[in-house]
């Protein structure tokens, strides 16, 4: 059985030849393995992150899980004559590059108020106020427009990623859900002017449903609903008002198209598992983090909802995967398989993204455990 077949069967709540192993190595480990400064990947697309991830899959030999390949559909393109933002380098230091976006409007050059900071050995930080890093908020006089070293317009990145991944794993577009952000301003707006938030979420709903419809026309392996940390800012009463209608609409589209849908929601997620299982057509959910990062008990989740959702998780990314020994990882993997693999519908993974300095032997220990304990 190929890794792609294995992942799809498990994601559809079936039993493949063995438990798939797909640690969340979505960012830092692939960048580290390139041997390049991280800013080469994130700023210059050299190589694009999705390509670095596929090379990471080949390096380790685990079952590939690549959601969120960048896609721009024709209907998303700005109309002729509309301002087109460009990213420009406004400051450099030996270990970072700082950018802002600018565009020409009514004959004047406009600048985004905040910056993005790109690092040598970490993923970038976006939406940083210039004053926070010692820069002026004024329009910069000296700047250098960024020219990516690779370019994949439209849906070409998705098509290239799917071809490059081949049978080594699954590849998917990603959408989000409307709701409140993790910033304080979102919470204040909800408290002070809920009507405006509801209006914005209705607009977001229409856009996200249209995007999902376009994405499903590509016949992806699955569709990811990526909502990192969503339940922190959108606990159940708020989630029901702002997010649930979109979750129901998108998962229904996926069901009608016979494409698996999967949620990624790091942080507390137990209430979301229940809502998704009982009130939507969702197929799969991850990463089911344990306390204190999350609030999920894998065995309990399997017992309560395993007949309706496939599960992907949930080894502790710090205590087990980053700081643990291979024996620690092997035992935690065995326990996760014991807790959730019976009858199928389980993908052994991590409780969110693996840290940059995760030992390679710990990733391989997960794979060894699945081969030893996860055969159906």
Secondary structure, DSSP 8 states (H G I E B T S, - for coil): --HHHHHHHHHTT---SB-EE----SSHHHHHHHTS-HHHHHTT-TT-HHHHHHHHHHHH---EEEE------GGGS--TT----EEEEEEEETTEEEEEEEEEETTEEEE-SEEEEEESSS--EEEEEGGGGT--SS--SS-EE---SS---TTHHHHHHHHHHGGGEEEEEEE------SSHHHHHHHHH-HHHHHHHHHHHHHHHHHHHHHHHTT--SEEEEE-TTHHHHS-HHHHHHHTHHHHHHHHHHHHHHT-EEEEE--S--HHHHHHHHHHS---EEEE---TTT----HHHHHHHHTTT-EEEEEE-IIIIIITS-HHHHHHHHHHHHHHH-TTS-EEEEESS---TT--HHHHHHHHHHHHHH-B-
